[in-house]
Amino acid sequence: MSGPLLLFDGSCVLCHRSVRFILRHEHSKVLRFAALESETGRAQQNHYDIPPQTDAMILIENGHAYWGSDAALRLCRYLRYPWRMAYPLRGLPGWMHRPLYRWIARHRYRWFGRDESCPLPDPDQAKRFLG
């Protein structure tokens, strides 16, 4: 299976909820998912020269890697209306959206907690989760 790949923090409750949200609101089932901590996640970070301490979701599509708010905004193109309406915001200068993403990322464990295990996806979605 090919297509865009979303790498997410496997121990972050907010990240788990975000992946479930994406699965519910995706308009076509093209996204694949992997935890940053997985073999697939580490291999993709190495392949795209993403520093291992990068603490953000990473979207890999069309041979490019995007992380943080850039990844979040690009993900909107895969979602149904009204969420897809946020996709054009990716054209805004980074100084307008990156600070908010970093602020949420800094506080996500305190606000949402950690889970030492990734919840298992539904059986029909399991094939979309890698390594």
JOZINOR-V644299 format. One record per helix or strand of 2 or more residues. SS is the DSSP state (a for helix, b for strand). FROM is the first residue (numbers start at 1). TO is the last residue. If there is no record, write none. Layout:
# JOZINOR-V644299
ss->SS from->FROM to->TO
ss->SS from->FROM to->TO
This chain:
# JOZINOR-V644299
ss->b from->5 to->8
ss->a from->13 to->25
ss->b from->32 to->35
ss->a from->39 to->47
ss->b from->58 to->61
ss->b from->64 to->67
ss->a from->69 to->78
ss->a from->83 to->91
ss->a from->94 to->112
ss->a from->126 to->128
